[in-house]
Amino acid sequence: MFIPVWLLILLALLFLWLSLAASGRNVLPFPDNGSRIYTASSHAAQDAIVALLARHGVTQRFRGDTPGVRRAILWDGTIINCPQPWVLDKLDGVSGSIGVVVRDPPQAAQSAADFLRQQGFSARVVLDAEPEIPIAFVVTDAMRGIALNFRKHAVKFPMPQPLKPR
């Protein structure tokens, strides 16, 4: 029985990808299940939390820094960030977020805010917290200290910064 080399290579790559995905290290940007974002109190605190999580198997994949936010993006989609004070001010001091992937972030955020207001909560849309990336926030009293963010798929973001060896 003859098996073409290209088929062997394809099967090996598929096996490698499935192994990485099963171990929580999907090297592809698909699927993008959104994110859970937590804020550290300082750069040193961010580095310490990221190092502590790595000791427990949740390691950093990328940096996703913008002028307003220093981000450590972990393999499981968790983000430990350290925002500038002006970003926190725009979000009323909210320091955590649940990220949802959508096609049209401003429209999805407005729809979510309308829904929350219909449920009796306050909600406002913030489009300019980080103008460099396609993200819209909903700040609401339905959650304490947590905003909702609606963003485009990860492939629509600027390229993340690679990790530098320590």
C-alpha positions as a Markdown table, in Angstrom:
| # | Residue | x | y | z |
|---|---|---|---|---|
| 1 | Met | 0.0 | 0.0 | 0.0 |
| 2 | Phe | 1.4 | 3.3 | -1.1 |
| 3 | Ile | 0.7 | 6.5 | 1.0 |
| 4 | Pro | 1.7 | 9.8 | -0.7 |
| 5 | Val | 4.2 | 11.9 | 1.2 |
| 6 | Trp | 1.9 | 14.9 | 1.0 |
| 7 | Leu | -0.8 | 13.0 | 2.8 |
| 8 | Leu | 1.6 | 11.9 | 5.5 |
| 9 | Ile | 2.8 | 15.5 | 6.0 |
| 10 | Leu | -0.9 | 16.7 | 6.2 |
| 11 | Leu | -1.8 | 14.0 | 8.7 |
| 12 | Ala | 1.3 | 14.9 | 10.8 |
| 13 | Leu | 0.4 | 18.6 | 10.8 |
| 14 | Leu | -3.2 | 17.8 | 11.7 |
| 15 | Phe | -2.1 | 15.5 | 14.6 |
| 16 | Leu | 0.3 | 18.3 | 15.8 |
| 17 | Trp | -2.4 | 20.9 | 15.7 |
| 18 | Leu | -4.9 | 18.7 | 17.5 |
| 19 | Ser | -2.3 | 17.9 | 20.2 |
| 20 | Leu | -1.6 | 21.6 | 20.7 |
| 21 | Ala | -5.3 | 22.5 | 20.7 |
| 22 | Ala | -6.1 | 19.7 | 23.2 |
| 23 | Ser | -3.4 | 21.0 | 25.5 |
| 24 | Gly | -4.8 | 24.6 | 25.4 |
| 25 | Arg | -2.1 | 25.9 | 23.0 |
| 26 | Asn | -4.0 | 26.3 | 19.7 |
| 27 | Val | -1.5 | 28.0 | 17.4 |
| 28 | Leu | -4.2 | 29.1 | 15.1 |
| 29 | Pro | -6.5 | 32.1 | 15.7 |
| 30 | Phe | -9.5 | 29.9 | 15.2 |
| 31 | Pro | -11.7 | 29.5 | 17.1 |
| 32 | Asp | -11.7 | 32.9 | 18.8 |
| 33 | Asn | -13.9 | 32.4 | 21.9 |
| 34 | Gly | -13.5 | 36.0 | 23.2 |
| 35 | Ser | -11.6 | 36.9 | 26.3 |
| 36 | Arg | -11.7 | 37.5 | 30.0 |
| 37 | Ile | -9.7 | 40.5 | 31.0 |
| 38 | Tyr | -8.3 | 41.3 | 34.4 |
| 39 | Thr | -6.4 | 44.4 | 35.5 |
| 40 | Ala | -3.1 | 44.4 | 37.5 |
| 41 | Ser | -2.3 | 47.3 | 39.8 |
| 42 | Ser | 1.1 | 48.0 | 38.2 |
| 43 | His | 3.5 | 46.6 | 35.6 |
| 44 | Ala | 5.4 | 44.8 | 38.4 |
| 45 | Ala | 2.1 | 43.3 | 39.6 |
| 46 | Gln | 1.2 | 42.3 | 36.0 |
| 47 | Asp | 4.6 | 40.5 | 35.6 |
| 48 | Ala | 4.2 | 38.8 | 39.0 |
| 49 | Ile | 0.7 | 37.5 | 38.2 |
| 50 | Val | 1.7 | 36.3 | 34.7 |
| 51 | Ala | 4.7 | 34.5 | 36.3 |
| 52 | Leu | 2.5 | 33.0 | 39.0 |
| 53 | Leu | 0.0 | 31.7 | 36.5 |
| 54 | Ala | 2.8 | 30.2 | 34.4 |
| 55 | Arg | 3.9 | 28.2 | 37.4 |
| 56 | His | 0.4 | 26.6 | 37.3 |
| 57 | Gly | 0.4 | 25.9 | 33.5 |
| 58 | Val | -1.3 | 29.0 | 32.2 |
| 59 | Thr | 1.4 | 30.6 | 30.2 |
| 60 | Gln | 1.7 | 33.8 | 28.2 |
| 61 | Arg | 1.4 | 33.6 | 24.4 |
| 62 | Phe | 1.8 | 37.2 | 23.2 |
| 63 | Arg | 2.0 | 40.8 | 24.2 |
| 64 | Gly | -0.8 | 43.0 | 22.8 |
| 65 | Asp | 0.3 | 46.5 | 23.9 |
| 66 | Thr | -1.3 | 49.7 | 22.7 |
| 67 | Pro | -0.5 | 53.3 | 23.9 |
| 68 | Gly | -3.2 | 53.0 | 26.5 |
| 69 | Val | -2.9 | 49.4 | 27.7 |
| 70 | Arg | 0.0 | 47.0 | 28.4 |
| 71 | Arg | -1.4 | 43.4 | 27.7 |
| 72 | Ala | -0.2 | 39.9 | 28.5 |
| 73 | Ile | -2.3 | 37.6 | 26.4 |
| 74 | Leu | -2.3 | 34.0 | 27.8 |
| 75 | Trp | -2.8 | 30.8 | 25.8 |
| 76 | Asp | -6.3 | 30.3 | 27.2 |
| 77 | Gly | -7.5 | 33.7 | 26.1 |
| 78 | Thr | -7.2 | 35.3 | 29.5 |
| 79 | Ile | -5.7 | 38.8 | 29.4 |
| 80 | Ile | -3.8 | 40.4 | 32.3 |
| 81 | Asn | -3.6 | 44.1 | 31.5 |
| 82 | Cys | -2.2 | 47.3 | 33.0 |
| 83 | Pro | -4.1 | 50.3 | 31.5 |
| 84 | Gln | -3.1 | 53.9 | 31.7 |
| 85 | Pro | -5.2 | 56.0 | 34.1 |
| 86 | Trp | -6.9 | 57.8 | 31.2 |
| 87 | Val | -8.3 | 54.5 | 29.8 |
| 88 | Leu | -9.7 | 53.6 | 33.2 |
| 89 | Asp | -11.2 | 57.1 | 33.4 |
| 90 | Lys | -13.1 | 56.6 | 30.1 |
| 91 | Leu | -14.5 | 53.3 | 31.5 |
| 92 | Asp | -15.5 | 54.8 | 34.9 |
| 93 | Gly | -12.8 | 52.9 | 36.7 |
| 94 | Val | -14.0 | 49.5 | 35.5 |
| 95 | Ser | -11.0 | 47.2 | 35.6 |
| 96 | Gly | -12.2 | 43.9 | 34.2 |
| 97 | Ser | -14.1 | 42.9 | 31.1 |
| 98 | Ile | -15.8 | 40.0 | 29.3 |
| 99 | Gly | -14.9 | 40.1 | 25.6 |
| 100 | Val | -17.3 | 38.9 | 23.0 |
| 101 | Val | -16.4 | 38.4 | 19.3 |
| 102 | Val | -18.8 | 40.1 | 16.9 |
| 103 | Arg | -18.8 | 41.4 | 13.3 |
| 104 | Asp | -19.8 | 45.0 | 14.2 |
| 105 | Pro | -18.6 | 46.0 | 17.7 |
| 106 | Pro | -20.3 | 49.4 | 17.9 |
| 107 | Gln | -23.7 | 48.0 | 16.8 |
| 108 | Ala | -23.4 | 45.0 | 19.1 |
| 109 | Ala | -22.4 | 47.2 | 22.0 |
| 110 | Gln | -25.4 | 49.6 | 21.4 |
| 111 | Ser | -27.7 | 46.6 | 21.2 |
| 112 | Ala | -26.4 | 45.2 | 24.4 |
| 113 | Ala | -26.7 | 48.6 | 26.1 |
| 114 | Asp | -30.3 | 49.0 | 24.9 |
| 115 | Phe | -31.1 | 45.5 | 26.2 |
| 116 | Leu | -29.6 | 46.2 | 29.6 |
| 117 | Arg | -31.5 | 49.5 | 29.9 |
| 118 | Gln | -34.7 | 47.7 | 29.0 |
| 119 | Gln | -33.9 | 45.4 | 32.0 |
| 120 | Gly | -33.7 | 48.4 | 34.3 |
| 121 | Phe | -29.9 | 48.8 | 34.4 |
| 122 | Ser | -27.8 | 51.8 | 33.3 |
| 123 | Ala | -25.5 | 51.2 | 30.4 |
| 124 | Arg | -23.4 | 53.4 | 28.2 |
| 125 | Val | -21.3 | 52.6 | 25.1 |
| 126 | Val | -17.6 | 53.7 | 25.0 |
| 127 | Leu | -16.1 | 53.6 | 21.6 |
| 128 | Asp | -12.9 | 55.5 | 22.2 |
| 129 | Ala | -11.2 | 53.8 | 25.1 |
| 130 | Glu | -8.6 | 52.3 | 22.7 |
| 131 | Pro | -9.0 | 53.8 | 19.3 |
| 132 | Glu | -6.2 | 51.7 | 17.9 |
| 133 | Ile | -8.2 | 48.5 | 18.1 |
| 134 | Pro | -11.7 | 47.5 | 16.9 |
| 135 | Ile | -13.4 | 47.3 | 20.3 |
| 136 | Ala | -16.5 | 48.8 | 21.9 |
| 137 | Phe | -17.2 | 48.7 | 25.6 |
| 138 | Val | -20.5 | 48.7 | 27.5 |
| 139 | Val | -20.1 | 50.1 | 31.0 |
| 140 | Thr | -23.1 | 49.0 | 33.1 |
| 141 | Asp | -24.2 | 48.8 | 36.7 |
| 142 | Ala | -25.5 | 45.3 | 36.0 |
| 143 | Met | -21.9 | 44.1 | 36.8 |
| 144 | Arg | -19.6 | 45.5 | 39.5 |
| 145 | Gly | -16.2 | 46.4 | 38.3 |
| 146 | Ile | -16.7 | 44.6 | 35.0 |
| 147 | Ala | -17.5 | 45.9 | 31.5 |
| 148 | Leu | -18.6 | 44.0 | 28.5 |
| 149 | Asn | -16.5 | 44.5 | 25.4 |
| 150 | Phe | -17.5 | 43.7 | 21.8 |
| 151 | Arg | -14.6 | 43.2 | 19.4 |
| 152 | Lys | -13.8 | 41.9 | 16.0 |
| 153 | His | -12.0 | 38.6 | 15.5 |
| 154 | Ala | -8.4 | 38.3 | 16.6 |
| 155 | Val | -7.3 | 38.3 | 13.0 |
| 156 | Lys | -8.6 | 41.9 | 12.6 |
| 157 | Phe | -6.3 | 43.2 | 15.4 |
| 158 | Pro | -2.8 | 44.6 | 14.9 |
| 159 | Met | -0.2 | 41.9 | 15.0 |
| 160 | Pro | 0.7 | 41.0 | 18.6 |
| 161 | Gln | 4.2 | 41.6 | 19.9 |
| 162 | Pro | 6.3 | 38.4 | 20.3 |
| 163 | Leu | 7.5 | 37.6 | 23.7 |
| 164 | Lys | 11.1 | 38.5 | 24.5 |
| 165 | Pro | 13.3 | 35.9 | 26.2 |
| 166 | Arg | 13.9 | 36.7 | 29.8 |
